[in-house]
């Protein structure tokens, strides 16, 4: 007896295949993407710091320059006073003085006129010795560039003496002032007939009967002298 055929319903489910690869539901989970957030405040803070330090550097430089200038001015005044070799000054208020300085000073017992101080010697010496004496006091023999200065000094000189001034001839009648200021032939006070000799190369201011004037003499002659120095301002 033949055995009967038994049929049962069997359903086969097929999964779609893509490009020949069978997907696996148990594959690894997707990787997480980490997003880095930038700090927008860092560059701004750095820039602000740089600007701050730059400003501080500029301010420090300005302060150093001001302090250096103040120190230089003080040192210049001290050097001037030291060169004068005088411990006492005679000062007066001078509202027409330099910049904002209102006190103008001369060494004690020196005469004051315009922006200079004058010392009249009481002893006699050669022109070179007279200039060295003035130099030892931080001054030089008197330089005259105006009628006003000529009139000022002649009013206080002894009319019985002659005085060396800072004018000399190194040769060929090329007159020079000791302070290197230009010699102006239109502002001179030579006596009539002077200068008179190529061998007389130094100049005195002398009082003949016709009035004070300049006269050339031998530099070795013993004469009195007038020293001159700029005023000190405070």
DRENRO-27540 format. One record per residue (C-alpha): residue in one letter; x, y, z. Coordinates in nm, 3 decimals, always signed. Layout:
N
> A;X;Y;Z;
...
***
This chain:
234
> X;+0.000;+0.000;+0.000;
> X;+0.146;+0.321;-0.102;
> X;+0.204;+0.586;+0.168;
> X;+0.004;+0.899;+0.129;
> X;+0.168;+1.233;+0.030;
> X;+0.155;+1.487;+0.312;
> X;+0.170;+1.853;+0.217;
> X;+0.209;+2.141;+0.453;
> X;+0.225;+2.516;+0.386;
> X;+0.580;+2.648;+0.433;
> X;+0.642;+3.012;+0.372;
> X;+1.003;+3.114;+0.287;
> X;+1.077;+3.479;+0.325;
> X;+1.363;+3.609;+0.121;
> X;+1.552;+3.928;+0.223;
> X;+1.654;+4.165;-0.048;
> X;+2.021;+4.157;-0.140;
> X;+2.192;+4.486;-0.232;
> X;+2.497;+4.472;-0.448;
> X;+2.550;+4.112;-0.339;
> X;+2.598;+4.208;+0.028;
> X;+2.365;+4.070;+0.288;
> X;+2.298;+4.328;+0.558;
> X;+2.346;+4.217;+0.910;
> X;+2.110;+4.355;+1.168;
> X;+2.363;+4.285;+1.436;
> X;+2.632;+4.514;+1.288;
> X;+2.825;+4.770;+1.512;
> X;+2.639;+5.088;+1.611;
> X;+2.722;+5.409;+1.421;
> X;+3.012;+5.621;+1.552;
> X;+2.932;+5.941;+1.737;
> X;+3.062;+6.263;+1.586;
> X;+3.222;+6.498;+1.839;
> X;+3.169;+6.866;+1.767;
> X;+3.443;+7.097;+1.909;
> X;+3.308;+7.428;+2.016;
> X;+3.550;+7.721;+1.969;
> X;+3.605;+7.982;+2.240;
> X;+3.531;+8.318;+2.074;
> X;+3.654;+8.518;+2.380;
> X;+4.020;+8.405;+2.365;
> X;+4.140;+8.615;+2.064;
> X;+3.962;+8.924;+2.200;
> X;+4.128;+8.883;+2.539;
> X;+4.468;+8.836;+2.377;
> X;+4.426;+9.148;+2.162;
> X;+4.317;+9.354;+2.463;
> X;+4.623;+9.236;+2.657;
> X;+4.855;+9.329;+2.373;
> X;+4.702;+9.677;+2.344;
> X;+4.732;+9.727;+2.720;
> X;+5.100;+9.631;+2.729;
> X;+5.168;+9.850;+2.424;
> X;+5.008;+10.152;+2.592;
> X;+5.205;+10.085;+2.911;
> X;+5.527;+10.070;+2.709;
> X;+5.448;+10.402;+2.538;
> X;+5.361;+10.572;+2.867;
> X;+5.679;+10.439;+3.027;
> X;+5.887;+10.570;+2.737;
> X;+5.727;+10.916;+2.761;
> X;+5.786;+10.923;+3.138;
> X;+6.151;+10.827;+3.092;
> X;+6.199;+11.098;+2.829;
> X;+6.047;+11.363;+3.059;
> X;+6.262;+11.251;+3.354;
> X;+6.573;+11.249;+3.137;
> X;+6.501;+11.604;+3.016;
> X;+6.445;+11.726;+3.372;
> X;+6.768;+11.561;+3.483;
> X;+6.959;+11.712;+3.189;
> X;+6.829;+12.063;+3.270;
> X;+6.925;+12.025;+3.636;
> X;+7.268;+11.891;+3.546;
> X;+7.325;+12.180;+3.305;
> X;+7.239;+12.435;+3.573;
> X;+7.468;+12.262;+3.825;
> X;+7.753;+12.248;+3.574;
> X;+7.709;+12.616;+3.495;
> X;+7.724;+12.710;+3.862;
> X;+8.021;+12.479;+3.917;
> X;+8.212;+12.637;+3.630;
> X;+8.157;+12.982;+3.774;
> X;+8.343;+12.882;+4.091;
> X;+8.113;+13.105;+4.295;
> X;+7.911;+13.000;+4.597;
> X;+7.699;+13.315;+4.611;
> X;+7.466;+13.452;+4.347;
> X;+7.276;+13.778;+4.326;
> X;+6.935;+13.714;+4.171;
> X;+6.646;+13.931;+4.066;
> X;+6.304;+13.868;+3.916;
> X;+6.311;+13.901;+3.542;
> X;+5.974;+13.852;+3.374;
> X;+6.133;+13.892;+3.033;
> X;+6.370;+13.601;+3.092;
> X;+6.391;+13.270;+2.906;
> X;+6.087;+13.045;+2.881;
> X;+5.910;+13.017;+3.218;
> X;+6.214;+13.100;+3.433;
> X;+6.164;+13.424;+3.625;
> X;+6.489;+13.456;+3.820;
> X;+6.807;+13.584;+3.654;
> X;+7.129;+13.559;+3.854;
> X;+7.485;+13.684;+3.839;
> X;+7.777;+13.592;+4.065;
> X;+7.791;+13.822;+4.361;
> X;+7.984;+14.146;+4.294;
> X;+7.942;+14.108;+3.915;
> X;+7.754;+14.372;+3.716;
> X;+7.433;+14.283;+3.536;
> X;+7.329;+14.404;+3.193;
> X;+7.081;+14.249;+2.949;
> X;+7.148;+13.872;+2.945;
> X;+7.508;+13.889;+3.072;
> X;+7.715;+13.947;+3.385;
> X;+8.042;+14.147;+3.393;
> X;+8.345;+14.137;+3.622;
> X;+8.594;+14.426;+3.624;
> X;+8.945;+14.323;+3.725;
> X;+9.151;+14.529;+3.966;
> X;+9.490;+14.385;+3.869;
> X;+9.685;+14.408;+3.542;
> X;+9.800;+14.121;+3.319;
> X;+9.871;+14.036;+2.955;
> X;+9.583;+13.961;+2.719;
> X;+9.642;+13.584;+2.741;
> X;+9.667;+13.589;+3.119;
> X;+9.352;+13.798;+3.141;
> X;+9.160;+13.553;+2.924;
> X;+9.283;+13.260;+3.135;
> X;+9.167;+13.436;+3.449;
> X;+8.821;+13.487;+3.301;
> X;+8.814;+13.124;+3.187;
> X;+8.895;+13.003;+3.539;
> X;+8.568;+13.168;+3.649;
> X;+8.366;+13.008;+3.368;
> X;+8.367;+13.334;+3.170;
> X;+8.562;+13.500;+2.887;
> X;+8.688;+13.848;+2.804;
> X;+8.409;+14.089;+2.720;
> X;+8.246;+14.079;+2.377;
> X;+8.077;+14.399;+2.255;
> X;+7.820;+14.396;+1.975;
> X;+7.607;+14.706;+2.040;
> X;+7.626;+15.073;+2.133;
> X;+7.413;+14.999;+2.440;
> X;+7.664;+14.746;+2.572;
> X;+7.955;+14.980;+2.499;
> X;+7.781;+15.263;+2.685;
> X;+7.693;+15.038;+2.980;
> X;+8.047;+14.921;+3.043;
> X;+8.220;+15.255;+2.991;
> X;+8.000;+15.417;+3.256;
> X;+8.132;+15.184;+3.527;
> X;+8.499;+15.162;+3.426;
> X;+8.778;+15.361;+3.586;
> X;+8.849;+15.653;+3.349;
> X;+9.218;+15.640;+3.445;
> X;+9.269;+15.281;+3.326;
> X;+9.241;+15.073;+3.009;
> X;+9.082;+14.728;+2.988;
> X;+9.131;+14.428;+2.765;
> X;+8.825;+14.301;+2.577;
> X;+8.787;+13.969;+2.395;
> X;+8.897;+14.086;+2.051;
> X;+9.228;+13.983;+1.895;
> X;+9.401;+13.941;+1.561;
> X;+9.555;+13.597;+1.488;
> X;+9.714;+13.744;+1.175;
> X;+9.646;+13.950;+0.862;
> X;+9.409;+14.180;+1.054;
> X;+9.140;+13.915;+1.074;
> X;+8.979;+14.024;+1.400;
> X;+8.809;+13.751;+1.604;
> X;+8.600;+13.747;+1.920;
> X;+8.688;+13.492;+2.190;
> X;+8.336;+13.346;+2.187;
> X;+8.355;+13.286;+1.810;
> X;+8.071;+13.527;+1.731;
> X;+8.115;+13.706;+1.396;
> X;+8.316;+14.028;+1.385;
> X;+8.093;+14.298;+1.239;
> X;+8.282;+14.598;+1.102;
> X;+7.962;+14.802;+1.115;
> X;+7.936;+14.755;+1.489;
> X;+8.281;+14.852;+1.613;
> X;+8.403;+15.138;+1.831;
> X;+8.760;+15.205;+1.719;
> X;+8.916;+15.534;+1.819;
> X;+9.017;+15.762;+1.530;
> X;+9.323;+15.620;+1.353;
> X;+9.281;+15.274;+1.507;
> X;+9.374;+14.996;+1.455;
> X;+9.716;+15.138;+1.382;
> X;+9.982;+14.864;+1.376;
> X;+10.011;+14.506;+1.249;
> X;+10.225;+14.428;+1.554;
> X;+9.946;+14.523;+1.793;
> X;+9.711;+14.227;+1.785;
> X;+9.502;+14.265;+2.101;
> X;+9.238;+14.524;+2.184;
> X;+9.173;+14.743;+2.486;
> X;+8.892;+14.983;+2.559;
> X;+9.055;+15.307;+2.669;
> X;+8.939;+15.654;+2.781;
> X;+9.108;+15.932;+2.585;
> X;+8.977;+16.286;+2.619;
> X;+8.746;+16.243;+2.321;
> X;+8.563;+15.951;+2.484;
> X;+8.592;+15.579;+2.531;
> X;+8.691;+15.366;+2.233;
> X;+8.891;+15.067;+2.111;
> X;+9.265;+15.067;+2.061;
> X;+9.495;+14.789;+1.940;
> X;+9.799;+14.718;+2.161;
> X;+10.068;+14.454;+2.202;
> X;+9.922;+14.144;+2.364;
> X;+10.205;+14.135;+2.618;
> X;+10.111;+14.475;+2.763;
> X;+9.985;+14.468;+3.121;
> X;+9.629;+14.599;+3.134;
> X;+9.316;+14.553;+3.342;
> X;+9.030;+14.355;+3.187;
> X;+8.656;+14.289;+3.182;
> X;+8.517;+13.935;+3.203;
> X;+8.173;+13.837;+3.073;
> X;+7.943;+13.539;+3.129;
> X;+7.580;+13.461;+3.051;
> X;+7.327;+13.497;+3.330;
> X;+7.193;+13.195;+3.512;
> X;+6.815;+13.151;+3.495;
> X;+6.584;+12.973;+3.741;
***
